[in-house]
């Protein structure tokens, strides 16, 4: 009889658009000694050079607003919220994490941690209409996943994400060497609506290429680049992304090469035309973990945030940080 009752409650909840049952099994059975009833995180606001203390859930809202377009499906935003909270949990001193700075758990600088902005900046960025449309959706995504993180073997997972994989995500070992069982390559047929899905042409003067390589410690004159001395691909991942190039007798990781040239992805090819290097670039980001446009595509197909996360991070579980 109880099973029938639970089923009817579930169906009624789906009909009303209410959140589904919360995953069980907290990571921390009780709050650490000294923790406030409201779990707080110290954030270094890079733009202002100040440290602010926030309710973890308020921090997550600011991250989701910066890291994923508010136009994404609600379940995709929920998945992003869980990842943002998971990342934070691995950094917070109060939870035994490894903070980025001595004076703060995390920084708002996306090159070091997750992007984050306070409410006043978001209001200015979006304008009155954008704020009215976007913020309630962000709040709902965070509130309906309150206190939930992604775990592997009962510990917070090392979560990463990117904009557009272009058809297949990348394994962590092919980008950062570290091989994690839940950061393996998976087929992604859900991100074809991304503006970065199809190859885009990027033209870079050889003088800028020479300068970029110099920044990596490799000196290659423009004349050498133009006459056959351009970097040669030496390693490619199973997904076709560049893992390593050879130039001037030096080995350069594909990720470093891409970043130095300001390209969106290592899924690329090139040709030399006169004094320019012409690149064909597909996708956006390192390709590891959750494809954000893919998550949006899955959400639009009716997949839940937990289904999205289990797809991109196989073997993980959505788990409560604390027993509520």
N, C-alpha and C positions, 0 to 999 in steps of 0.2 A: 504493500500500500504506500509506503514511504517513497519507493522508487517512482511510482506513478505521480505522486504529489510533487516530487522534485522535478520530474520531467515537465509537468504542467506549468510549474513556476518558471522553469527555464524558457519554455516556449512563449509564455506571457512576457517575460523579460525581453526576449528577442523582438517581439512584436512592438514593445514600447521603446525599443532602442536603449534598454538599460544595460550596464556592463555585466559581463558574464561572471561566473564564480572565480574567485581569486585563487591563485596557486597556493598550495600549502607547503610547510616545511621551511621555517626561517633559517637564514644563514647564521644569525646570532640569536640564540634562544632568548637572551635578555639583553637589554641595552648595556653598553659598557659603563662601568662605574664613572660617575661624573658627567655622563651625557645628559643633556637637557631633554625634557619631554619632546621638544622640537629639535630634531637633528639638524645641526648647523654646520656650514662649510665656510671657510675663509677663502675669499676670492681676490686675487690681485687684479685690479682693474688697470690694465696696461695703458690705456689711453690717458688716464688721469694720474697714474703712479700711486694709487692708494689701495689699501686693503679694506674690503667690506665683508662683514659677516652676514650670512644669509641663511634662511631656512633652506634646507636642501631642495625642497620641492620648488621654491621660488627660483633657485639657481637653475634647476632643470628646465623650467619654463623659459628662462632667458637663453639657455643653450638651444633648445628645440627651435625657438624663434629665429636663431641665427644660423643654425646648421641645416635646416630643411625648409623649403618653401611652404608657407601656410596653406597654399593651394593644394597640397598633397592630401590624399585620402586620410581620414581620421585614423584608421588602423595603422597606416604608415607612420603617422605622427606619434602614435602610441609606441610603436616599435622604436622610434628614435628616442622617445622619452626614457624607455627602459635602458637603452644603450647609454644615454647621457648619465643616468643615475648610476649605472654599473661602473662607468669610467670614474665617476666622482668617488664611488665607494672604495676604489683601489688607491685613491690619493689622500683620503681623509685621515688625519692623525688619530682622531677619536675612534676610528675603526681599525687602526693598526696599519693604515696604508702608507705609501711612500710619496710624500708631498713633493710638488715641483720646486717650491721655494721654502726658505727658512721661515719667512713671515706669512706664508699662505699655503693652503692645500693645493690650489690650482691657480692658473693665470687665465685671463680672457684672451690671450694671444693664441690664435688658432695654430700657429707654427709650433707651439709647445704643448698646448692642451686643446680643449674644446673652445670654439668661439662662444662668447657670451656677451650680452649687453643688458644694461638695466632698463627698467620700464620707460624712463624718460627718453632714453635714446631710441628705443623702439617706436615710441609715439612720434618722435620727430622723423624717423626713417620712413614710417608707413603713412604718416598723415592721419587726419581725423577719420576719414572713411576707411582706410586700410586698417587702422587700429580697431575700429568697430567691427570689421569683418574678420580680422585675423586672431585677435587676442582671445575671444571666447573659445575658439577652436583649439588654440594652444593650451589654454587652461583645462579644457575638458580632457585632452589627450594625456596631460600630466596627472590630473586628479584621478582619472580612471585607471591609472597604473601606479598610483601612489605607493611608495615603499617597495616597489618591485625591481629586481635586478636580474641579470642573466648569469647563471652559474654553470660551472662544469666541475664535476666531482665535489659538489658542495662548496666550491669557492668561487668568488666573482671572476668571471671570464675576462680575458684580455680582448676587449671589443674594439673593432675598427669599422669604418664605413667610408664610402666614397660616393660621388655623384652618379656616375654611369659606367657600368662595366663593359657595355657594348656586345653582350651576348654570352659572356662567361666570366665569372669572377676568378681571381688569381689566388693561388695558395700562398700562405705567409712565407714559406721557405723560399719561394722564388722572388721575394721582394726584400725581406729582412733576415733571411737565413733561418731564423727560428721557426721550427716546424711544430705547429699546434694542431691537434687532431680535429678541432672544430673550425679551423681556418684553412679549409681545403677548397679547391676549385669546384664550383658548381655551375651547371648550365643555367643561364638566366634568359628566359624568353619574355620578360616582362618590362624591359626598359626601352623598347623600340620607339616609344613616344618622346624620348629625351631629345632635346636639340643637339646633343653631343653623340647620338648613337651612330650616325653615318659619318664616314671620314670627312674631315675638314682640312682645307689647304691652308698652310701657314708658311709664309715666305720670310726668311731671315737672311739679311746680308751676311756674307762670309766674314766681314770685319767684326760683326757682333758674335758670330760663332767663335772666331779666334779669341775674342775677349772673354767669352764665357768659358772656353777651355782653359784659358790662362787662370781664371778664377779657381779652377780645379787643379791647378799646378802643372798643367801641360801646355808648353809653348809651341804653338803651331802657326806659322805665318799664313796670311791670306793666300799668298801665291802657292803655298804647299797644299792648302785645302782645295784650291781651284784646279790643281794639276794632278789629282789622284791621291792626295794625302788626307782625304776626309775620313773620319772615323769609320771603321769596319765592324759590323756586327759579329761578335765572337760567341755569344751565348743567347739562346732564345728559350723562353719558357714553353711548356706544353700548350699554353693558350695563344702562343704567337707573339707575346710581348718581349721586348728586348731586355735581357738580363745584364748584358755586358757588351761594351764596345772596346775596340783597340784603336788607339790613336797615339802617334809619336812613340810607339813602343810601350805605352802605358795602358793599363787596364782600368776602365771606368765603369762603375755600376750603372745599369740602365736608369735607375731611379735618379741618380746624381746627374747623369747626362740630361735627362728630361727636365729636371728642376733648373739646372744651369741655363738651359735655353728657354725656359718659361713655357714649355709645352704641357698640354693637359694630360697626356698619357704616354706610357711607354709602348702602347700598341700603335706603332708608327713605322713609316718608311720614308725614304727621301731620295732626291735626285739633285745634282748640281746643274744649275742653269745660269751660265754667265758668272756674275759675282754674287749670286744668291744660292742658298740652300732651300729647296722647296719640299716641305714635309706634308705627308698625309697622316693625320692624327685621328684615331678613333677612340671614343670614350672620354671619361674625365675622372682623374684620380688614380690612386695606386691599384685599384681593382680588388683589394682584399676585403673580406667581410661583407657587410650589407651594402648592396647597390641601392641607393636611395630612390632613383627613378624606378628600379625594379620593385622595391617595396611599395611604391605608389601604384605601380601596375598590378601588383598582387592585391592590394587593398581594393582597387576598382573592380577586381574580379570576385570580391566578396571574401577574401582571406582575412583572418583575424591577425592581430599583432603577434600572438604567440605562434601562429603558423608561419608568419613571415620570418620571425627570429629563428625558429627551428629549421627553416629551409636554408638560410644563409649561415647559420652556426649549428650544424648538425651535431647532435649529442648533448646540447646544452638544455638547460631548463630555466623557465621563468620562476623565480623564487622570491619570497618576502625577505627583506633584510632582517626585520624583527617580527616576533609574534605580536600581533596587535591586541 
